Amino acid sequence: MKTTAARGSLAWLLLLWALTRAALLLCVLKVIVFPGPDVTSDVSVIYRGWYDVLRTGTFPLDDVTWQYPPAAALAVLSPGLLPFLEYATAFFVLACLADLVALALLLYAGRRPGRSPRGAWVWMVGVPLLGPTVYARYDVMVTAVAVAALLAAARYPRLAGALAGFGTLVKVWPALLLIAVRRRGAWVSAALTGAGVAGLFAALMPGAFAFLAFQRDRGTEVESLGALVFHVARQHGWEGEVLLNYGSVEFLGPYVDWVSTGALVLSGAALGWLVLWRVRAVRFPAHGVADAAFVAVLLFTTTSRVISPQYMVWLVGLGAVCLCFRESRMGVAVGLVLGASLVTVLEFPLWFAHVVASDSLGIGLLVLRNGLLVAAAAVAARVLWCTTVPRRRSVPRVPGPARGAGTAVSS
């Protein structure tokens, strides 16, 4: 009976995956017109322009929107693997393939002892909640690499390290995947892979690390947590403006630097908490590596100066890996991330004009989405701490002799 039920559940999961992904492909191919701004222009215009430059053997040095580590070039160049398709179409097909690879990994992992199919269901549901944007960015590709790294961590630490090191050179955030890994081999493998890939690009293509300066100069993006300050301030006469800057819609004007610095301080505080946790943690269960990676990426995403919609796919992927483990207690936090993903597609692209205008609907959507992320970060961090850091036991006080007590002396 259990085998029959499992097969039925798998059939439903695969059917729903096929239906939802077909809908996503129809949206990015514009067979179905999704409301709001065109989310595919990044691929058809920006990525395609980078593709033409990268093929000449150099990085786009004069384009400040290139803010990615050198191995991101592989994602941008990947449509060349399908020369019989137009660039954007090939990219969307490869994004869907990466989605399928992540699902297959989660399904395989969920069948092992002590594991659960919940992770595959989280991925199946979470990706379409983000709408067509998820196939119109390369984040789903690097998320598939991160999923593979975390699932390999227990049995194949060196492979996990190599995947994390490679992923870091694609989008930086996978550097956080190994925060709870204790095996030295994983760290050595990550360092060697990262150094090797970075050195190869630096030697072969000029401008491999120009992205560092471009990323440093970014401001406060309109969807970030700190941006809520200016959304409200605009209602009270703040004299700044909203402009397309460094590839995203950002606030520019008085006090923006202060809020951007505040975001960096919050990220620094998140890093400090993670270091403290790593020092204090003594219990490392099988799901600990995935849980810690989920918490780390969630903290840095929530405190970032930029919370682009595609960032949510990172959290969906890492949350799915957490719930592959039956003993993981990240269910509530993952549920909050799924809720935030649903609100994300409402604020972008559906009602993004309201966000840019800072009207009541736009502000309400951001308060709800970012509030869910803050709640998820707080819940996940508390769960991680409670499951890995032992409680301090109070030392019982030994009662001493009462004041004035002693041997009675008769007169």
Buried (B, 14 or more C-beta within 10 A) or exposed (E): EEEEEEEEEBEEBBEBBEEBBEBBBBBBBEEEEBEBEBBBEBBBEBBBBBBEBBEEEEBBEEBBBBBBBBBBBBBBBBBEEBEEBEBBBBBBBBBBBBBBBBBEBBBEBBEEEEBBBBBBBBBBBBBBBBBBBBBBBBBBBBBBBBBBBBBBBBEBBBBBBBBBBBBBBBBBBBBBBBBBBEBEBBBBBBEBBBEBBBEBBEEEBEBBEBBEEBBEEBBBBBBBBBBBBBBEBBEEEBEBEBBEBBBBBBBEBEBBEEBBEBBEEBBEEBBEBBEEBBEEBEEBEBBBBBBBBBBBBBBBBBBBBBBBBBBBBBBBBBBBBBBBBEEBBBBEBBBBBBBBBBBBBBBBBBBBEBBBBBBEBBBBBBBBBBBBBBBBBBBBBEBBBEBBBEEEEEEEEEEEEEEEEEEEEEE
